[in-house]
């Protein structure tokens, strides 16, 4: 069984929207505006790229990343080479880019559950706020890689839904604090 890992930049109040400057959010770029850069805080991102064997995206994140990431060969060589899975009920094969390696469309959370049952290594979820919430609510996420930023954004897409569901216990497997206030928190989901 493959491990499904949600990786996110998250504000202290749970917002994951527009961390890198994506348009549409009043605090777009909140991960680097007014927060001192500390290279050590981002080592997790390099490690994730080395450990993941596939990438999972929702449609909106796919449409944001696919025009940009294939050209970022120095920053994302392993992500660009690995298979990608896009969860969407509306995206069509003709909508997929041809310069970003193997890309498959999954139509449902059942398809994601079936993918997890295949042979292979970890699958990393990038961006994809709605997908993350739906996967979490369905109990399909196995691990969380979170970089928590010392900022309260108040509004925006959140990592977790407000769905009334059973408690889900997490086990802290790794943590680190950085001089700029960022916290690395890695949790396994207890089953």
C-alpha angles and dihedrals in degrees: 000000000000124000117240111211124193109206120188149158102228135183118229088257093054103261117145099170121121100353094155102043101281111165124254104051122093091225096042111163094027093151093069107020111096092352117106112239115247113181092203090064090062098049087099090066092057091047092050091055091053095047102042120089097187140015127228121201139171119234096260094051091044090054090049097045103037096070092048114029098059089063093049095083095152095048101039110023095141095040090050091051100045126086116269129209121199119198108212140134092200108038114101131205089251088060093061121102117239099213101063103073127247112357125179129185119226115198102199148013086259087062089052090050089051091049090054089057093059126094117269145075135290122323115215122210114212127193106328104127095181093046092049092052093047093047091048092049089050092051094242100124114093102182140016123214105191132178102194114202124209095243136101112215099178097206138039142081110320132214094231129044126229091234114144100244139144119285114270118204121216130199118217106227100168138010139168137173123217130208092249092059098258115138124207110211123178117185132181116211111240113228 
